[in-house]
Amino acid sequence: MNFFSFGKKNKPEFKEGYLLDPITLFSSLTADEQALIEQHSRLVGFKRGDIIYEEGTKPDAFYIIISGRFRLFKRGRGRDSETTLLFFYRGEHFGETSLLTGNVHSASVEAKTDAVALKISAESFQKLLHEIPALALHLSRSLGRHLTREELGYSHHRREVRIAAFYFAASTQGMASFLDDFIKTLRRETQSKVLLMDLSGKIMGLLPAVFRGGDFSGFDLGTMDPTSESVIHKAIQAREDSFDLLTFTVNEALNAEEKKFATLLTYLTYRYDYLVVCLPDRNTPVAVKALNYSDRVYLWAEKRSDVFAFAAQKVEELCQDFGFGRNEVKIIMPSQEGKFSSPSGVGSTSDIQLFSTLPSLQYQRYQYEKTLTFLAKEWSERLVGLVLGSGAAYGLSHIGVLRVLEQEKIPVDIIAGSSIGALIAALWAAGYDSHEIEKITKSLDKKNAFFKILGFGDISALHHGFFKGNQIARFLSAYLKDMTFQDLRIPVKMVATDLLTSEEVVLDSGNVINAVRASISIPGFFRPYPYKGSYLIDGGVVDPLPVKILSNMGVRKIIAVNVLPAPKDLIERNEFRRKLFHQAFQKQGYWQRMMTKTLDRVQRRYTANIFNVLMNSIMFTEFEIARMEGSEADIFIHAAAPNAHWIEFFSPGKFIDEGMKKAREQLADMRQLLLE
């Protein structure tokens, strides 16, 4: 879905026609509500280093980030140094806390990159809250998450605390094992303090024995003081080598004492960085309060017979009644008997960011641990995404970028690729390193390249395309065999284009080679790939640099690699080649010059062949789209090899060298990004 119609991307002076991709704040609004927000908002652009507002100033606007990254910080006083509190990313918002509470800003906000934001004045903000209940609901939940020490009488200092609600249809040992492993993984990845809070009364007996010893009767909301540090400390089971656990006495107070629970929760947010709250199977006032403070919900759905009914009902309830966006709800489905498959959405769950089925710990330990790590880094916003763009042979520059990432140990948690970018991503995610991928490309030379990836037997009826695409699939099968996406060592999203509707199609399940074949289906070259009653063509047609796919998933650190040559690159290439031609021409004799002129005329005529016409026309259009999309990445690498041609798959060296060169130029920024 798309929301609003605002001006061109990164062009704040234009409002009409702006394409805003789904963001959490607007995911539950109607078309009329979206139009109302459009009427009361305007786009503003910021340069890196701009201060949006200062600590201590009166709030005058609410901001929603369209592109770029912002930093919330407190300036140093006296000998104190400046402190960064947190970062805001695309799709997030800021400024609402002061507007809702009536206080001055407790910290300053700075643009960390060139950025674009939607600005709503304080007056319009109050009007929208009155007229759009869903917006007010979402922001009230946001305010609950952004707790301040002032609520407990502490200094006026804000910190970010992450709270997740955990629902389960049935209490099983598998559920408890996942919860135990997930929280331990979260603690290891973040080196932060994590507390598991059990409101269900069903977790203790299923957790490891280390949590079942000692005199911990739980916290009784009816009789215990939620402001007493000694009382709370006594009720918590602290484990230095694991996470801490707080169970609650199951009685009527646990259902009704939501104010006491809120006080306790506020206290805990200043002792822990992450809270996981196991909810009861019904919405009591206390459970509702916990949901209002949560920033995401995990649904454990174990029984395959009722999983979709359970998921659909809960997701609809969470989105409609509590203001959650669909990408804030994660459904966890354990595999059974060692089988590993991804669920398909049904009904209202179809556009939720469903996570892959949880692999079996018994049969697929490596995949199980990788899944837990991904979930932990996703919640803690530590995921690093890599975007590999389209560009035919220019895409071989991706190999050079991958080599630098390998050498410098830059982690990559997920990849999105389009066309040649999807192909390189598939090989790398399958376990081939950059040297092995280079070796594969070097197996192609001027003599055999045509026969290995195309061939006369692959020639198609011209009304479908010049080639069937079967030969390149056979070539890839030697390396990717019958691998599925679940067999890849890291998640990969591949982009294709629906020929009949022009919609972007994201491929992330099933056979990898089929997905690659669809993503590289260059119009006119390869037959469109049949898919669910339609046909798919090259992903670069609509999304040559799929940054937004990762951004919409919540990936906060994105490295994008655009290999398409800019117009100035093509002009410089042609000038360079003409210069070389004239230099050689001046050194030749009369008859050699005549022959050279003749060959040059023939070559010029050949340049206008149908293949060049198709490819250049496509790449000219793709470059501008990729340039705009790249502006939304944290790190943008433009690695278009000079003096090269899109057909030169048989000359990987110069492309790889260019990729390495451009990646190293951005190395310092990449390291800094990892630290944020």
N, C-alpha and C positions, 0 to 999 in steps of 0.2 A: 504494500500500500504506500501511497505518497500522501503527504499532508501539505496543504497550502499551495499557493502558486506565487512564489516570490521571484524577484529578478534573477539574473544570471548568477552562477556561483561565484563567490568572492567579488561581487560587484555591488557593494552596499548601496550605491546611488540608484540602483534599479530595484523595484519591489515586485512588479508584475512579472510572473513567469519564473520566480525563484523556486527551485525544486528542493523541497525539504524532505529527506528520507525519514522513515519512522523513528521517532524518539519516544522515550518512555512517557514523558509528560503529556503527550497528545494521543497516546495509543488507544485511550478509551473514550475520546471525545467524538461527538457526531460531526457531520459535515457543517452544520449550521454553527456549532460551537467553534469549530476551527475557523470559519469565516469571520466570526465575531472577534476572535483573537487577532486575526489579520488586520481588521479595521482599527484595532487599538494598539498596533505595534509598528515598529520601523526597524530596518536593518542598519546597523552601524558597524564600521570597520575599525580595527585597531592595529597598530604597528607593534612589533616586538618591543617590550619595555614600557609601553603605555600604562599609566596607572588609571584604573577604572574608577576606583574610589579609595579614600584614605580612612584609616582607623579613626574613630571619633567624630566622623562627619554624619550628618543627617541623611537617611536613605531617601533617594529620589526616584529609583527605578528598579525593575526586576529584569534580569538578563538570562537569556537562553542561548547556549553556545551552538552555533551552526557549524563553524570550523575553527580549528586552532586549539590552543591550550592556555589555561590561565592558572595563576598561582595565588593562593591565599596565604598571607604572611603577616607577621607582626614585626614592626620596626624595633630595633634595639634601643634601649634607654640606658644612658650612662655607659657603663662598661659592658653591658649585655649586647650580644651580637643579634643580628636579625634572625628570625626564626620562621622557617617555612612550615606551615601547618598542613596543607594538603594541596592537591592539584585538581582542577576542574577540566573535563574533557568534552569533546563533541557530544551533544545530546543532554548534557547536564545543565544545571542552572545555579545561579547565585544571586544574592541580594534579598531573598525573600524572608530570611530570618528577622532582619531588622524591621522590614515592612510589617511583618505579622506581629512582632512583639512591641513595636513602637520605640525600640531602643536605637541608639546610634550604632554605626558599624563597629564591631569588636575587633576587626582586622582589616588590612588593606588587600586589594586585589590588583594584580599586574598581569598584563598579557605576556605570556612566555614566548609566543610565536605571533606572526601575523595572523589575525583572527577576524571572524565575522560573528556577530551576535544579534539576536533579536532583542530589542529593548522595549519594555513596556513601562510607561511612567507610573509613579506611585498612585496617581488618581485613577488611571485606567486599570491598574492592578486591582484596586479595591472594587471597582465596578465589575470586573471579570469574575472575581471571587463570589460576588453576590449573584451573578447571572449564570455561572457555570459550576454547579455543585461538585462535579467530578474533579474539576481543577482544584477546588478548595479542599476536597478530600485528599488528593495526592499531596498537596503542599502541607497539609496538617501532619501527614505521616512523615514528610521530609523534615518538618520542624521537630518532630519527635526524635528523629535520628540525630539531629544536630544539637545535642544537649549542651548546656553550658554549666560551668561550675557555680555560676551565680545562683542557680536553682537550689544549691545546697549551701549557699553562703560563702563559696570560695571566690577566688579572684575571677575577674571578667575575662576568662581565657577559654577559648573553644578548642576542642580536639575532635578528631574524626574517630568514631567508634562504629564498627560494622556488626550488625545484628541479623541473624538469619533464623527464620522459623522453619521447623522441620515437622512435616506431616507424614503419617504412615497409616495405611489401611489396616494393617495387622502387625502386632509385635512379634517378630521372629528373630531367631539367632542371626540370620543373614543380614537383617536390617541393622541390628546392633553392631555386628562386625564391621559393616560399612561405615557406620557412624563413628565408631572407634578409630578405624583406619583413616577416615577422612580428616577428622580433627587432629590426629597425630601428624598427618601430612601437612595440614595447614600450619601447625605449630612449627614444624621443621622448615617449611618454605619461608615463613615470615619471621621466625625467631621472636614471636610475640606471645603474650599471655592469652590463653583461650579458656573460656568457661562454658561447660555444658550445663544447661538448666533443664531439668525434667519436670514439666507440668503434667505429664501424662500418668506418672506413677507406674510406668511399665518398663522402664529402661534398666533400673538398678540390677535386677536379677539376670539380665542378659549381658551385661558388660563383663570384662575380664575380672578375675577374682580379686585383683588389687583394689578394686573399688567396693568390694563387699565386706571388707573387714572393718573393725573399729566401731566406735560408738557415734554413728552419724544417723540420727533419727530423721533428719530433714528439717526444712524450714517451715514453720507453721505460721501462715499469714494471719491467723486468728489470734494467736497469743504472743508472738515474737515481735520485737521492735525493729522495723526495717531501717531505722536510722542509727542503730547501735552497732558500732564497728565490731565489738567483742562478740556479740550475738551472731552476727553474720559470719565472722571469721570461724567461729566454732561449728557452724552448720556446713561449711564448705570442706569438701575432701580435696586437699591440695596434693598434687603429685609432681615433684620436680622434673621427673623424666617423662611426664605425659601432660595431659590437660587436667584442669580442676573440674570438680563435679558438685553441683548444688541440686539436691532433690527437694521436693516439696511434700509436705504432709497432705494427703488427699482427704479433704473434708469440704464442708460447705464454704468455708472462708476462701479456699482456693478458687472457688467459682465466682465469688462476689466481691472480694476485697481488691478491686482494680486500682484504687488510689494507693493503697499500701504497696502493691506490686510495682506501680510506677515509681514510687519513692525508692524502693529496693533496687529496681533496674537502673535508676539514675545513679545511685551510689556505685553500683557495680561497673558502670561505664567509665569510672575513673580509676578502676583497678585492673581492667582487662581491655584488650584491644579488639577481641572478637568474642561474641556471645552467640551460642547456638541454643535455641529454645525449642525443646520438644513439646509440641502442642497436644492437648487432648483431642479426642475425636469429635468434639462438639464445640461450638463457639460460645464459650462462657465469657462474661465481662473481662476476666483476667486474660483469656486467650485473645480476645479482641484487642486489648491494650498491647499485648505482645506483638500482634500483627501490625498495629499502628506504628510501632517503633522499628519494625524490621525493614531491611532494604531489599531482601529477596526471600523466596520461599523454595525449599526443596521438598518435592513430593516423592515418597518412596512407594512405588507401585509394583508389588511382587507377584500377585496372582494374575496370570495372563488372561484369565477368563473375564475379569472385571476391570482390567487396567484402564481401558479407554473410557469406560463409563465413569470410573472413579476420577480419572484425570480431567475429563471434560467438565464434570460437575464442580470439582474443586477450583479449576482454573477460572471458570466463569464466575464463580463466587468471589474469588480473590481479586479479579479484575473489576468486577462491577461494584462490589461492596467495600473494597478496601483500597481501590485506586492503584493496584499494581499494574505495571506494564507487562506485556506478554514476554518480553525478554528478561523479566525479573523472576520468572517462574521456571524452575528446572525440574524435569521429571526424570527420576532415576529408576531404571528397570534392570534388575539383575538378570544375567543370562542363565540359562538352565541347561544342565548336562553338557557344559563346555561349549555350547553353541553361542555364536556371537553375531548379533544382527541389530540393525537400527530400526526402531519403530517408525511407522508412518503416522502422521497426525490424522486425527479423525474429528470431524465437526469443528467445534470452536478451538480445538488444539492444533489445527493445521498450520497456523502461522506462529506458534510458540517456538522459541529457540530450544527445541528438544535436544537433549544430550544423548549421545550414543548409549546403547545398552551397556550396562556395567559388565565388563568381562568377568569370567569365572576366575576366582583366586586359585582354585585347584588346577584348572586346565590352562589358564592363560595369565600366569602371575605377572609377566612383564607388562602386558597390555592393561591389566588391572591396576598396577602401580602407576602406569603412565596416565591412566584416566583420573586417578585420584590426584595426581600432581597437577593435571590440567584444571580440574575443578577448583583446587586450592589456589592456584595462581590466577584463575579467572575471578574468583571472589575477591581476592586481595589486590586485583588490578595490576598484576605483575606479568601478565601474558605479553609476549613479544610476537608480533605478527609480521610476516614477510609477504609482500605483494610483488609478483613477477608478471610484468606486462607482456603484451603481444608485440610482434615485430618480425616474423619470419626469421631469416638468418641472423638479424640483429639480436635476436633473443639468445644467441650463444654467449653474449656478454653476461648473462645471468650466471654462467658457470664461473666467471671471474669473481663476481660478487660473492657467490657461495664459498669460493676458496678463501677469501678474506675473512668471512664469518667463521669458517672452520679454523683458520690459523689463529685468529684473535679470540676464539672461544666465545663468540657472541651467540647467546642462546636464541633459538627460534622455536616457538611453541605451536604455531599454526601457519599455514601458507594458503594464500589465495592466488590462483594463476589463471591467465587468459591466453588461449592459443598456444604459442610456443612456450609461454610462461607456465602453462598447465603441464606441458610435456616435461619440461625441466624439473618442475616441482614434483611430479610423479616419480621420476627417477631418483631424485634426492631423498624423498620421503620413503622410497622403497629400500633405502640403505646404501645406494651408490654415492660415494663421495665425489667431490669436484674433479679429482684426477681420473676416477673411473668413468665419469660422464664425459670428460674430455677425450678419453680413449675411445669411447663409443662414437663420438663425433668424428674422430680422426680415422675411423674405419671407413668413412665416406670420402672419396676423392672425386676429381673431375670425371674419371673414367667409370666409376661404379655407382656414384651417388644416384643417378637417375634410375638405375636398375634395382637398387636396394630399397629405395623409398617410393618409387613410382613404377616404372617398367611398362613395356608395351602391353602386357597382359592386364594391366590395370586401367587401360584406356576405356573410357565410358562413352555411352551415347551422349552427344554434345548437349542435348537439351537438359541433361541432368548435371553436367559438369565435365571437365576434361578427364578427370580420373575418379575411379570408384572409391579409392581410399583404403582398399583391402591390403595393398602391398605394404603401406606404412604400418598398418596394424600388425601384419606378420613380422615386420622388422622389429617392432617394439615387443612382440610376444617372446622374443628370445631373452629379454631382460625383465619384463614385468610378468611374464607367464600368465597365470589366471588369478592374479592378486585382486583382492577387493580393497575398498577403502579402509576396512577394518584391519587389514594386514599391514598397512603403512605404519611406519614408526612414529609419525606425527600426523595430525589431522590436516587434510588438504581440501580446499574448496575450489572447484573448477567452474569456469563460466562458459556458457554457450548462449546462443540467441535463438529464440523460437521464430522460425521463418514466417509463420502465418500471423503471429500477433506482435512481433518485434519485442516481446518480453524477454528480460534476462532470466536465464535458467541456471540455477546453482546446482551443480552435481557433486554430491559428497557421500554417495552410497552405491553399492553394486560393483560391477567390474570396472577396474581402473582404465584398461585399454579402451573400452567402449566410451568412457567419459573423455579421455584424451582425444579419441577420434572425433567426437562431437565438437570439442572445443577448438580443434584445428581445421574445421571444415571451411576453408577459405572459399567465399562465394565465387562460383565459376570454375574453381580449380577442382574441388572435391564435391562429390555428391553430398547433398544434405543428409544428415544422419537421422533415420526414423526414430521417433521417441514419443510414446504415449499418444498415438494418433496424430502427431504432428511431425515436424522436421526441425532439426537443429543445425545451425550454421555457426561459423566462427564467433567465439565470444567477444573478440575485439571489436566487432561491429557496433555493439552497444556499450561495452565496458572493457576497454583495452587495458585499464589499470584498476582492478577491482578493490580499491581501498575501502569503499563503503561497506562491502560485505563483512570485513573484519570489524570495522567501526560499529556497525549495527549489532554485532555479536557482543560488544562490550570490550573488545581488545583495545587497550589504552596506549600501547606503544607499538607504532606501526612504521616499518621500514618499507618504502615503495621504490621499485626499480623500473624506470621507464627507459626503454631501449630504442624507441622510435626517434628517427632523426628530425630535428627542427628544420623549418624552411632555410634558415641561415646555414645549417649544416650541409644541406643539399647544394646550396649556392656555392659554398666554399669547396665542396667536393668537385663540382663541375669546373670551377675556376682552376683548381689544382690540376685536374686532368688535362684541361686545355693548355695550361702552362707547360706541363711535361710534354705534351704533344708538339708544341711549337719549338721547345728546346731541342727535341730529337729531330724535328723536321729541318731545322737550320743546319744541322750537321750532315744531312744526307745529300747525295748527288742528284742529278736531274731525274734519272729513271727511277731511283728510289722514291723521290718525292712524288712522281706520278703514281706509283704503286700505292704509296701511303695515302694520298688524296683519295684514290679509288676505294681503298679499304675503309677509310674514315666515312665516306659517303654511305657505303654499305652498312657500316655499324650504326650510323645515325638513323638509317631507315629501320634497322632491326630494333633499335631502342623503342620505337613506337609500336612494338608487337603487343598482342592482346594481353599477354601475361603481365607486362610492365604497366599497361593501361589499368588493368584490374587492381594489381597490388599497390601501385602508387596512389591511385584514387582512394583506395581504402585507407592507406597509411596517412595520407594528408588529413583525412577527416579524423582518424584515430588520434593523431598527435595532439590536436587541440583538446579533445576529450580527456586524454591522459594527463595533459598539463594541468587542467582544472582539477581533476581528481587527485593528482599528486600533491596539490597545495594543501590537502587535508591530512596528509601523512606527517608524522613527526620528523622522519628523515626521508628526504627525497633525493634519490640518486639518478642522475640522467647519464646513462652510459651508452650513448649512440656512437658506435665506432666510426671514425672519419674515413673517408676514401674507401667506403665499403658499399656492397650491394645486397639487397634483400635475398638474392638467390645463392649467395656464397656459403652454402652449408659446408663446402669442401675446404674452407679456409678458416677454421675455428680460432687459430692462434691470435689474430689481430682483434677479434671480438673479445676473447677471454682477457687479453692484456688490458683492453679498454675498461672492462668490468672491474678488474683488480685496481686499476689506477683511480677510477672514480669512487670506488668503495673506500679506498684508503684515504681519500680526501675528506670523507665524512666520518672517519673512524673516531675522532675525538667526540663528535656529537653523539655517535652511537653509544659510546661508553658513558657519557653524561646521562643519556636517556635511561640507561639501565639503573643508574643510581637514584633517579627520581622516584 
